[in-house]
Amino acid sequence: MDYIIIGLLGITIILLFINLFKKQDNKESELIEKMGKLELELVKEIGEFKVNFASDLRKDFDNLNENILRRLSEINNKVTERLDESLEKTNKTFANVLERLSKIDEAQKKIDGLSSDIISLQSILTDKKSRGIFGEVNLNFILENAFGSVANGIYDIQHKMSNGFIVDAILYAPAPLGTIAIDSKFPLENYERMTDKKLSPADRMIAEKNFKNDFKKHIDAISSKYIIPGETANEAIMFLPAEAIFAEVNAYHSDLLNYAYNKKVWITSPTTLMSTLTVIEMILKNMERDKYAKVIHEELNKLAIEFSRYKERWDKLARSINAVNKNVEELNTTSEKITKRFDSINQVDVNKLTNNDDTLISE
C-alpha cells in the first residue's frame, strides 16, 4: 500500500509539472509529450505493480493460512494426545482407587470378623477352665516351635511328678539347669478389674490386692508342687499367656517379682519364654556338637594308633624285601660265576686232553 501511495504522489507531481509547462513553446510541448509517455509507462508499471502485489499478497496470505492450519492441526493432535494420556492415567487411577476400595472392604470385613473373634475369645476366657486350656495350648505351641515334636525327648507335656501332681510341661535342660517344670497360670479376672478405669479407685485398689493374692497363690503352688529335690532343678517357670499381665507385673509390682524370686519361680511371658527356650536350644546344640567333636577326636586317636602299627609293619616288610633283594643279588652273582665255569669247561678239547694223558702214561 505504501508503494501505491508513493506512485500516486508521483503521478500528481508529474501532472502538476505538465500543467505548468502547457503554456511554454514547442520544446516544452515535446517535453510534455515525453512526460505523457513517461506518465503512461508509469501508469502501466503501477498497474503491473498492483497486479503483482495482489498476487504476492494472495500467495503470502495462502502460505500464512496454510501455516496456521498446519499449526492448528499440530496443536489439535498434541491436545488430543495429551487428553488421551490424561484419560488413560485417570482410568488407571480410578481402577487403583476401586481396587483399594475393594481391599478396604475386605479389610473391614476381616476387622469385623476379628472383632467377633475377640468377643468370642473374651467370652471363652471368662471361664477358668477355658483359660487354663488356652494357656496350655500356647505353652505347647511355643515348646514345639523351639524344640520340635515332643517325641524328640527334649521336653514332655502333662508330665506326672513323683509326688503325684501333673505339671503342664517339663523341660530336660542340660546341666547345670537340669529338669525344669513349666506351669501355665492366667490370673485374668482381678487384673481386668484392676485396670478398668470405669471403676472407682477404691474398687480398683481392692481388685489390685486380690490380683496380688491370686498371683502369690500361683507362685506358691508352683514352688511347692513342681520343685522336687533330686528330681527337678531348684527353680521352676511360671508361664503367663498374656503379655499385658507380664508387663503390668514387671512395671508396677516389683514386690511380686521379689516374692517369686524368693520362691525360686521364674515369671515368663510368650516372648520371654521363647527367648529362654532359644538360649537352651543353642546350649543343647553346642553340647551335641561338642559330643560329636569328642567322638571324632577319639576316633582320630584310634586311627592314629592303627596307622602307627601299619607304619611299623610296613617298615618290617620293607626290611624283609631289602634282605630278599640282597639275597637275590648274591644268588645272581653266584649263578654268573657258575655259568662262567661251565663255559670254560665246555671250551676244553677232550681228545687233546686224552692224548696228553696217554703220553704222560707211556713216559
C-alpha positions as CSV (number, residue, x, y, z in Angstrom):
1,M,0.0,0.0,0.0
2,D,2.9,2.4,0.7
3,Y,4.2,1.8,-2.9
4,I,0.8,2.7,-4.3
5,I,0.6,5.9,-2.3
6,I,4.1,6.9,-3.4
7,G,3.2,6.2,-7.0
8,L,0.0,8.3,-6.8
9,L,2.0,11.2,-5.3
10,G,4.5,10.9,-8.1
11,I,1.7,11.0,-10.7
12,T,0.2,14.0,-9.0
13,I,3.5,15.8,-9.1
14,I,4.0,14.9,-12.8
15,L,0.6,16.3,-13.6
16,L,1.4,19.5,-11.8
17,F,4.5,19.8,-13.9
18,I,2.5,19.1,-17.1
19,N,0.0,21.9,-16.2
20,L,2.9,24.3,-15.6
21,F,4.6,23.5,-18.8
22,K,1.5,23.7,-21.1
23,K,2.0,27.4,-21.7
24,Q,5.5,27.0,-22.9
25,D,6.8,26.7,-26.5
26,N,7.2,23.7,-28.8
27,K,10.2,22.5,-26.9
28,E,8.1,22.4,-23.9
29,S,5.4,20.6,-25.9
30,E,7.9,17.9,-26.7
31,L,8.8,17.7,-23.1
32,I,5.2,17.4,-22.3
33,E,4.8,14.6,-24.9
34,K,7.8,12.8,-23.3
35,M,6.3,13.4,-20.0
36,G,3.0,12.0,-21.2
37,K,4.7,8.9,-22.4
38,L,6.5,8.7,-19.1
39,E,3.2,9.1,-17.4
40,L,1.7,6.2,-19.5
41,E,4.7,4.0,-18.7
42,L,4.4,4.9,-15.1
43,V,0.7,4.1,-15.0
44,K,1.4,0.8,-16.8
45,E,4.1,-0.1,-14.3
46,I,1.9,0.9,-11.4
47,G,-0.8,-1.3,-12.8
48,E,1.6,-4.2,-13.2
49,F,2.8,-3.5,-9.7
50,K,-0.7,-3.7,-8.4
51,V,-1.3,-7.0,-10.1
52,N,2.0,-8.5,-8.9
53,F,1.5,-7.0,-5.4
54,A,-2.1,-8.5,-5.3
55,S,-0.7,-11.9,-6.5
56,D,2.2,-11.9,-4.0
57,L,-0.2,-10.8,-1.3
58,R,-2.6,-13.6,-2.1
59,K,0.3,-16.1,-2.1
60,D,1.6,-14.8,1.2
61,F,-1.9,-15.0,2.6
62,D,-2.4,-18.6,1.3
63,N,1.0,-19.6,2.8
64,L,0.1,-17.9,6.0
65,N,-3.3,-19.6,6.1
66,E,-1.6,-23.0,5.3
67,N,0.9,-22.5,8.1
68,I,-1.8,-21.5,10.5
69,L,-3.9,-24.6,9.6
70,R,-0.9,-26.8,9.9
71,R,0.0,-25.4,13.3
72,L,-3.6,-25.7,14.4
73,S,-3.6,-29.3,13.3
74,E,-0.4,-30.0,15.2
75,I,-1.8,-28.3,18.3
76,N,-5.0,-30.3,17.9
77,N,-3.0,-33.5,17.6
78,K,-0.9,-32.6,20.7
79,V,-4.0,-31.7,22.7
80,T,-5.7,-35.0,21.6
81,E,-2.6,-37.0,22.6
82,R,-2.4,-35.2,26.0
83,L,-6.1,-35.8,26.6
84,D,-5.7,-39.5,25.7
85,E,-2.8,-39.8,28.1
86,S,-4.6,-38.0,30.8
87,L,-7.7,-40.1,30.2
88,E,-5.6,-43.3,30.4
89,K,-3.9,-42.1,33.7
90,T,-7.3,-41.2,35.1
91,N,-8.7,-44.6,34.2
92,K,-5.7,-46.3,35.9
93,T,-6.0,-44.1,38.9
94,F,-9.7,-44.8,39.1
95,A,-9.0,-48.6,38.7
96,N,-6.5,-48.4,41.5
97,V,-8.9,-46.5,43.7
98,L,-11.6,-49.1,43.0
99,E,-9.1,-51.9,43.8
100,R,-8.0,-50.2,47.1
101,L,-11.6,-49.6,48.0
102,S,-12.3,-53.4,47.5
103,K,-9.3,-54.2,49.7
104,I,-10.5,-51.8,52.3
105,D,-13.9,-53.5,52.2
106,E,-12.1,-56.9,52.6
107,A,-10.1,-55.5,55.5
108,Q,-13.2,-54.1,57.1
109,K,-14.8,-57.5,56.8
110,K,-11.8,-59.1,58.4
111,I,-11.8,-56.5,61.1
112,D,-15.5,-57.2,61.7
113,G,-14.7,-60.9,61.9
114,L,-11.7,-60.3,64.2
115,S,-14.0,-58.2,66.4
116,S,-16.4,-61.1,66.6
117,D,-13.5,-63.4,67.3
118,I,-12.2,-61.2,70.1
119,I,-15.6,-61.0,71.6
120,S,-15.9,-64.8,71.4
121,L,-12.3,-65.1,72.9
122,Q,-13.3,-62.8,75.7
123,S,-16.3,-65.0,76.4
124,I,-14.1,-68.1,76.4
125,L,-11.5,-66.5,78.7
126,T,-14.1,-65.7,81.3
127,D,-14.2,-69.3,82.2
128,K,-11.2,-70.5,84.3
129,K,-11.0,-73.9,82.7
130,S,-11.0,-72.4,79.2
131,R,-8.2,-70.0,80.3
132,G,-6.2,-73.0,81.6
133,I,-6.7,-74.8,78.3
134,F,-5.7,-71.6,76.4
135,G,-2.5,-71.3,78.4
136,E,-1.6,-74.9,77.9
137,V,-2.1,-74.7,74.1
138,N,0.0,-71.6,74.0
139,L,2.8,-73.3,76.0
140,N,2.7,-76.4,73.8
141,F,2.9,-74.3,70.7
142,I,6.0,-72.4,72.0
143,L,7.7,-75.6,73.0
144,E,7.0,-77.2,69.6
145,N,8.4,-74.2,67.8
146,A,11.5,-74.2,69.9
147,F,12.4,-77.9,70.0
148,G,10.1,-79.7,67.5
149,S,7.9,-82.6,68.4
150,V,7.6,-83.9,71.9
151,A,9.0,-87.2,70.5
152,N,12.5,-85.7,70.4
153,G,12.7,-86.2,74.2
154,I,13.8,-82.7,75.0
155,Y,10.5,-81.9,76.8
156,D,7.3,-83.6,77.9
157,I,3.8,-82.3,78.3
158,Q,1.3,-83.1,81.1
159,H,4.1,-84.8,83.0
160,K,3.3,-86.6,86.2
161,M,5.7,-85.9,89.0
162,S,6.8,-88.4,91.7
163,N,4.6,-86.6,94.2
164,G,1.5,-87.3,92.0
165,F,1.0,-83.7,90.7
166,I,0.8,-83.2,86.9
167,V,2.7,-80.2,85.5
168,D,1.8,-78.7,82.1
169,A,5.3,-79.2,80.7
170,I,8.7,-80.4,81.8
171,L,12.0,-79.4,80.1
172,Y,15.0,-81.7,80.2
173,A,17.6,-78.9,80.1
174,P,21.3,-79.5,80.2
175,A,23.4,-79.1,83.4
176,P,23.6,-77.0,85.4
177,L,19.9,-76.2,84.8
178,G,18.6,-79.8,84.9
179,T,15.0,-80.8,84.7
180,I,12.7,-77.7,84.8
181,A,8.9,-77.7,85.4
182,I,6.8,-75.2,83.4
183,D,3.3,-74.5,84.5
184,S,0.8,-72.1,82.9
185,K,-1.2,-69.6,85.0
186,F,-3.7,-67.0,83.8
187,P,-4.9,-64.6,86.6
188,L,-7.2,-62.5,84.4
189,E,-10.4,-61.6,86.4
190,N,-8.9,-59.3,89.0
191,Y,-6.3,-57.9,86.5
192,E,-9.2,-56.7,84.3
193,R,-10.9,-55.1,87.3
194,M,-7.7,-53.6,88.5
195,T,-7.0,-51.9,85.1
196,D,-10.7,-50.9,84.4
197,K,-10.7,-47.1,84.6
198,K,-14.5,-47.1,84.7
199,L,-14.4,-48.5,88.3
200,S,-13.9,-46.3,91.3
201,P,-10.3,-46.0,92.7
202,A,-11.5,-48.0,95.8
203,D,-12.8,-50.9,93.7
204,R,-9.6,-50.9,91.7
205,M,-7.5,-51.0,94.9
206,I,-9.5,-54.0,96.1
207,A,-9.0,-55.7,92.7
208,E,-5.3,-55.0,92.8
209,K,-5.0,-56.5,96.3
210,N,-6.9,-59.6,95.1
211,F,-4.8,-59.8,92.0
212,K,-1.6,-59.9,94.1
213,N,-3.1,-62.6,96.3
214,D,-4.0,-64.7,93.3
215,F,-0.6,-64.2,91.8
216,K,1.2,-65.3,95.1
217,K,-1.0,-68.3,95.4
218,H,0.0,-69.4,91.9
219,I,3.7,-68.9,92.8
220,D,3.3,-70.9,96.0
221,A,1.6,-73.7,94.1
222,I,4.3,-74.0,91.5
223,S,7.1,-73.8,94.2
224,S,5.5,-76.5,96.4
225,K,4.4,-78.9,93.7
226,Y,6.9,-78.7,90.9
227,I,10.3,-78.2,92.7
228,I,11.4,-81.6,94.0
229,P,14.9,-82.1,95.3
230,G,16.7,-84.8,93.4
231,E,14.1,-84.9,90.6
232,T,13.9,-81.3,89.3
233,A,16.1,-78.3,89.3
234,N,15.9,-75.8,92.2
235,E,13.8,-73.5,90.0
236,A,10.5,-73.7,88.1
237,I,8.9,-71.5,85.5
238,M,5.5,-69.8,85.7
239,F,4.2,-69.1,82.2
240,L,1.8,-66.1,81.7
241,P,0.0,-66.5,78.3
242,A,-0.8,-62.7,78.3
243,E,2.0,-60.2,77.6
244,A,-0.1,-57.4,79.2
245,I,-0.2,-59.1,82.6
246,F,3.5,-59.8,82.4
247,A,4.2,-56.1,81.5
248,E,2.0,-55.0,84.4
249,V,3.8,-57.1,86.9
250,N,7.2,-56.1,85.7
251,A,6.3,-52.4,85.5
252,Y,4.3,-51.8,88.7
253,H,4.6,-54.8,91.0
254,S,8.2,-55.4,91.9
255,D,7.1,-57.0,95.2
256,L,5.6,-59.9,93.2
257,L,8.9,-60.3,91.4
258,N,10.8,-60.4,94.7
259,Y,8.3,-62.9,96.1
260,A,8.7,-65.2,93.0
261,Y,12.5,-64.8,93.3
262,N,12.5,-65.9,96.9
263,K,10.2,-68.9,95.9
264,K,12.7,-69.8,93.1
265,V,10.0,-69.3,90.4
266,W,10.8,-67.6,87.1
267,I,7.9,-65.5,85.6
268,T,7.8,-65.6,81.8
269,S,5.5,-64.4,79.0
270,P,5.2,-65.9,75.5
271,T,8.1,-63.6,74.3
272,T,10.5,-64.1,77.2
273,L,9.8,-67.9,77.4
274,M,10.6,-68.2,73.7
275,S,13.8,-66.3,74.2
276,T,14.7,-68.5,77.2
277,L,14.0,-71.7,75.2
278,T,16.0,-70.4,72.3
279,V,19.0,-70.0,74.5
280,I,18.5,-73.5,76.0
281,E,18.2,-74.9,72.4
282,M,21.5,-73.3,71.5
283,I,23.2,-74.8,74.6
284,L,21.8,-78.2,73.6
285,K,23.1,-77.9,70.0
286,N,26.5,-76.8,71.3
287,M,26.6,-79.8,73.7
288,E,25.6,-82.1,70.9
289,R,28.3,-80.6,68.7
290,D,30.9,-81.0,71.4
291,K,29.8,-84.6,72.0
292,Y,30.3,-85.4,68.3
293,A,33.6,-83.5,68.3
294,K,34.8,-85.7,71.2
295,V,33.7,-88.8,69.4
296,I,35.6,-87.6,66.3
297,H,38.7,-86.9,68.4
298,E,38.6,-90.3,69.9
299,E,38.2,-92.0,66.5
300,L,41.1,-90.0,65.2
301,N,43.3,-91.1,68.1
302,K,42.3,-94.7,67.4
303,L,43.1,-94.2,63.7
304,A,46.5,-92.7,64.7
305,I,47.3,-95.9,66.7
306,E,46.3,-98.1,63.8
307,F,48.4,-96.0,61.4
308,S,51.4,-96.3,63.8
309,R,51.0,-100.1,63.7
310,Y,50.7,-100.0,59.9
311,K,53.9,-98.0,59.6
312,E,55.8,-100.4,61.9
313,R,54.6,-103.4,59.9
314,W,55.4,-101.7,56.6
315,D,58.9,-100.9,57.8
316,K,59.4,-104.5,58.8
317,L,58.1,-105.7,55.4
318,A,60.4,-103.2,53.7
319,R,63.4,-104.6,55.6
320,S,62.4,-108.1,54.6
321,I,62.1,-107.1,51.0
322,N,65.5,-105.4,51.1
323,A,67.0,-108.6,52.6
324,V,65.4,-110.8,49.9
325,N,66.6,-108.4,47.2
326,K,70.1,-108.7,48.6
327,N,69.9,-112.5,48.6
328,V,68.7,-112.4,45.1
329,E,71.6,-110.3,44.0
330,E,74.0,-112.7,45.7
331,L,72.4,-115.7,44.1
332,N,72.6,-113.9,40.8
333,T,76.3,-113.3,41.3
334,T,76.9,-117.0,42.2
335,S,74.9,-118.1,39.2
336,E,77.0,-115.9,36.9
337,K,80.2,-117.4,38.3
338,I,78.9,-121.0,37.8
339,T,77.8,-120.2,34.3
340,K,81.3,-118.8,33.5
341,R,82.9,-122.0,34.9
342,F,80.6,-124.2,32.8
343,D,81.5,-122.1,29.7
344,S,85.2,-122.5,30.4
345,I,84.8,-126.3,30.9
346,N,82.8,-126.6,27.7
347,Q,85.6,-124.9,25.8
348,V,88.2,-127.5,26.7
349,D,89.3,-130.1,23.9
350,V,88.6,-133.6,25.3
351,N,90.7,-135.5,22.6
352,K,93.7,-133.4,23.1
353,L,93.4,-133.8,26.8
354,T,93.2,-137.6,26.3
355,N,96.4,-137.8,24.1
356,N,98.2,-135.7,26.6
357,D,97.2,-138.1,29.3
358,D,98.4,-141.2,27.2
359,T,101.8,-139.6,26.5
360,L,102.2,-139.0,30.1
361,I,101.4,-142.6,30.9
362,S,103.9,-144.1,28.3
363,E,106.6,-142.0,29.6
